[in-house]
Amino acid sequence: MQNIINKLDLEDFINSLQGHFAREKSIVLQGDINIHSKLIEEISKYNFKSPKKTLPLTTSINHLKKQGSLKIYEIYEFVKIVEYFKYIKRFTLENRLKDWIDKIIIPKQIDDICFKFDDDGNFKQGENLEYDRINENIYKNKVQIKEALQRTMNNQKLQPYLVDHQVHLVHNQQALMVRGGFNHIIKAKVIERSNSGFFYIVPDNVRELKDRQDDLNDLKEEIILKLCREFSQTFNSHILFLSFLDKEFDRFDHYLARILFAKIGDKNFILPSGNKKVQKLVEFNHPALKNGKSVTVDFSKSVIMITGVNAGGKTMLLKSILSAIFLSKHLIPYNAHHSTKVGHYKDILAVLDDPQSVKNDISTFAGRMVEFSHLFNKDSAIVGVDEIELGTDSDEAASLFKVIIEKLMKKDMKIIITTHHKRLASLLSVYENVELIAALYDEENRRPTYDFLNGTIGMSYAFETALRYGIPNDVVNEAKEVYGDDKDKLSNLIAKSSSLELEYKRKIKDLDDKIENNERLKKNLNDQKEALDNLIYEEKSKLHKAYKDVKEEAQLAIKAKIYQESHRHLNAAHQKVTKIEVEKIEEKKEFKINDRVKYNNTKGVVISLRGEKAYIETDDGIKLHVSISSLKPSGNQVKVKQKIKLDIEKPTHGDIKLDLHGQRADEAIDNLERFISDCLINGFQEVLVYHGIGTGKLSYEVKKFLDAHPRVISYTDALPNQGGFGAKVIKL
């Protein structure tokens, strides 16, 4: 942890955050970052004061577990934490914060102990009569010592020997400073001699009072020791609560420290996202740069190659990207626009230093190879490599690193590289998932701009940089001649070809977007046509039903034997003709294989039929078992040329659940089948099903169904707080 902090130049920034902690600890905040974020948001609505500085309680808790007795200052450390939570409980809390704090119930015995202490960690007056009496005698004795010293200083015979009329504190004793010969006037003990040859003395009458003071202090310590034993026994009987309270205090301290830290400099909390397809820094300021230029850069692709001018900010851009990801991972606020998006990575690695070591007999390049070899054992990591060509031939390195990077790209790793290898950049620029970023140079003023441009290879401007830092013109001009025009032209050609390649890719992407848009419009038109066909079908059904009813009433009128009865039937027929809303004629649903159908709002094709069940494949490529009664005919005969991959984030709170308690086995399986089909259509990847324990029959049928279902990846018993053996967590 400290290693990556140092490499990214974040030491002062992290130390500033830790300065807000009530006690020393790591910045790591264990648990679900989304829950932490929501609690931080709720706490920030209140004006909580910071807790008092406290000591870590792990040692004290372990001592209590061994039936040990704590000292008075150790007991007060627990008191400070309890009192702080009592202070929090005085607020009108809401939502998650209220639920959390309400779980902290302080035992009365612990609360009684806390009441015996004042704000300075001393026993309150009136809580122990013997302790109060000793304190009173100690105070009176101190007054007597002061009066005795004053009388001694006022002794007329002693005046010629007094150096000054002050009481000096020497070796924790009150003393007078006198000249030699004082012993003819007063009996006293010399406790120290000054640099000027004077004596510090304690008169005998004061020594007697001081001895009495020591005896009183010893009695006071005995009383304190007795009380500490009693308190420690009480603490020991509530050791689980104190351990829990200690952890919850650390957690709240983490939250409040981050909130206070965020207010300094208007920092933002940027949560890492599981979706790594969109990642960008927006107006990010690296904490190590005072009044530095903010960075805005897109780094969504798997490989980021930063090229360009020397001393143009390439390394700092690399550190900025890694720093933002590191700070977001640990929920530490920083200076960036709230639209910044970063991903979540298991490991954050930085290969920035020269690993050459005489002690380990390893060269620069060999050391780099050792570091790269470790990357093949990682996954879901982000790694930054500064000056990737360090320590070996550039042409050989370009070929080697090209293959290494290609292999690492397949391991779900993001790699950020700074390099002067134009050949390496050109080799990798053909990949769609490689982003080129160039540090820009102001040729007119001959200095870097510290701006960056996506999509191109930058030039190093080595000669210009050399001139800027004082290398003579004749030396640089001669070096240009040695370098040669051909290589200079080659560098320009590589940069130009990369730009053309990227422009070509952009045009292809624009065409693909237009094609996709046209396909979407075409599908919408087909959907509208199908909706219109359905409307016409429904209206025809209404008319057919109305006609049938009118015909029946007219026939009854003809058959009627009397005029009044005939007239009544004709009136009834007329009313049915003028009626607007008529029931739709239900027709028996008959489907065959390859028929297009609709299941709810999802369209697909019938693959197979078995009894009252149908096996369909949706236009999204999902295969479902559904009841035939739940299907409708679809007039849309558009053939889907390309399957669309659903990329929907998995729910985080387990709200997608089904309760089968009290249902018959066949009824429960039908409901479970329909539930899983709907979840698959909506893209849910994990669901919770309650079946209960009971006789075990329903549990057996559920497991049998899940084992046979083609879209169920796996299932396990739920956690105890989610139903335990009476529920299943199903991954789809």
Secondary structure, DSSP 4 states (H G I P E B T S, - for coil): -HHHHHHTT-HHHHHHHHTTSSS---S---S-HHHHHHHHHHHTTS-PPPPPP----HHHHHHHHTT----HHHHHHHHHHHHHHHHHHTS---HHHHHHHHT----HHHHHHHHTB-TTSPBPTTS-HHHHHHHHHHHHHHHHHHHHHHHHHT-GGGGGGBS-S--EEETTEEEEEE-TTGGGT--EEEEEE-TTS-EEEEEHHHHHHHHHHHHHHHHHHHHHHHHHHHHHHHHHHTHHHHHHHHHHHHHHHHHHHHHHHHHTTT-B----BS--S--EEEEE--TTSTTPPPEEEE--SSEEEEEESTTSSHHHHHHHHHHHHHHHHTT--BSS-TT-B-B--SEEEEE-S---BTTTTB-HHHHHHHHHHHHTT--SEEEEESSTTTTS-HHHHHHHHHHHHHHHHTTT-EEEEE---HHHHHHHTTSTTEEEEEEEEETTTTEEEEEEEETSPPP--HHHHHHHTT--HHHHHHHHHHH-HHHHHHHHHHHHHHHHHHHHHHHHHHHHHHHHHHHHHHHHHHHHHHHHHHHHHHHHHHHHHHHHHHHHHHHHHHH-SSHHHHHHHHHHHHHHHH-S--PPPP------TT-EEEETTEEEEEEEEETTEEEEEETTS-EEEEEGGGEEE----PPPSSPPPP--PPPSS---EEE-TT--HHHHHHHHHHHHHHHHHTT--EEEEE---TTSHHHHHHHHHHHH-TT--EEEEPPGGGTGGGEEEEE-
